[in-house]
Amino acid sequence: MDPCLKEAKENKRTVLFLDAAHFVHAPFVGFVWCLTRIIIKSPSGRQRFNVLGAINAISLELITVVNTTYINANSICEMLKK
């Protein structure tokens, strides 16, 4: 077993696995076969919904930070404060 995980099980440290996802507010058609054209309404511009998530390796607690700007150092600091 990894020493970090062993210490986490003994409550000596916290181990988190982090990742971010960026969702775009617009339809993206990857593959369509049809005989008539279909119009899909969508918001204008390139708006994103960003999600930074962390899961505790031992307790499996899920922590999230969401915003519509960027995932940057401030987002990571906000995550660590939570």
C-alpha positions in Angstrom: 0.0 0.0 0.0 1.1 3.5 -0.7 2.5 5.3 2.4 0.3 8.3 1.8 -2.8 6.2 1.7 -1.7 4.4 4.8 -1.3 7.7 6.7 -4.7 8.8 5.4 -6.3 5.7 6.8 -4.6 6.5 10.2 -6.0 10.1 10.0 -2.5 11.6 9.8 -3.1 13.2 6.4 -5.8 13.9 3.8 -5.5 12.5 0.3 -7.7 14.0 -2.4 -8.1 13.2 -6.1 -8.9 16.3 -8.1 -10.1 16.9 -11.7 -11.9 19.6 -13.6 -14.6 19.5 -16.3 -15.7 22.3 -18.6 -19.2 22.1 -20.0 -20.1 24.3 -23.0 -23.6 25.9 -23.3 -24.2 25.0 -27.0 -25.3 22.0 -28.9 -22.5 20.0 -30.6 -23.7 17.5 -33.2 -21.1 14.8 -33.8 -22.9 12.5 -36.2 -26.3 13.0 -37.8 -28.1 11.3 -40.7 -31.4 12.9 -41.8 -33.2 14.1 -44.9 -34.4 17.4 -43.4 -32.5 20.1 -41.7 -33.2 20.5 -38.0 -32.5 23.8 -36.2 -31.5 23.5 -32.6 -31.7 26.7 -30.6 -28.8 27.5 -28.3 -27.4 30.4 -26.3 -25.2 32.8 -28.2 -21.6 33.1 -27.4 -19.2 30.7 -25.8 -20.4 30.3 -22.2 -18.9 27.6 -20.0 -19.9 25.9 -16.8 -16.7 24.8 -15.0 -16.7 22.2 -12.3 -13.7 21.4 -10.1 -14.2 18.3 -8.1 -12.3 16.4 -5.4 -12.9 13.1 -3.8 -11.5 12.1 -0.5 -9.6 8.8 -1.0 -10.7 7.4 2.4 -14.1 8.8 3.2 -15.2 9.2 -0.4 -16.6 12.7 0.4 -17.1 14.7 -2.7 -16.2 18.4 -2.7 -17.0 20.7 -5.7 -16.3 24.3 -6.8 -18.3 25.6 -9.8 -18.1 28.8 -11.7 -18.6 30.3 -15.2 -15.2 31.9 -15.6 -12.0 29.8 -15.3 -10.5 27.0 -13.2 -7.3 28.7 -12.0 -5.2 29.1 -8.8 -8.0 30.9 -7.1 -10.4 28.0 -7.8 -7.8 25.6 -6.3 -7.5 27.8 -3.2 -11.2 27.9 -2.8 -11.3 24.1 -3.1 -8.6 23.6 -0.4 -10.5 26.0 1.9 -13.6 23.8 1.6 
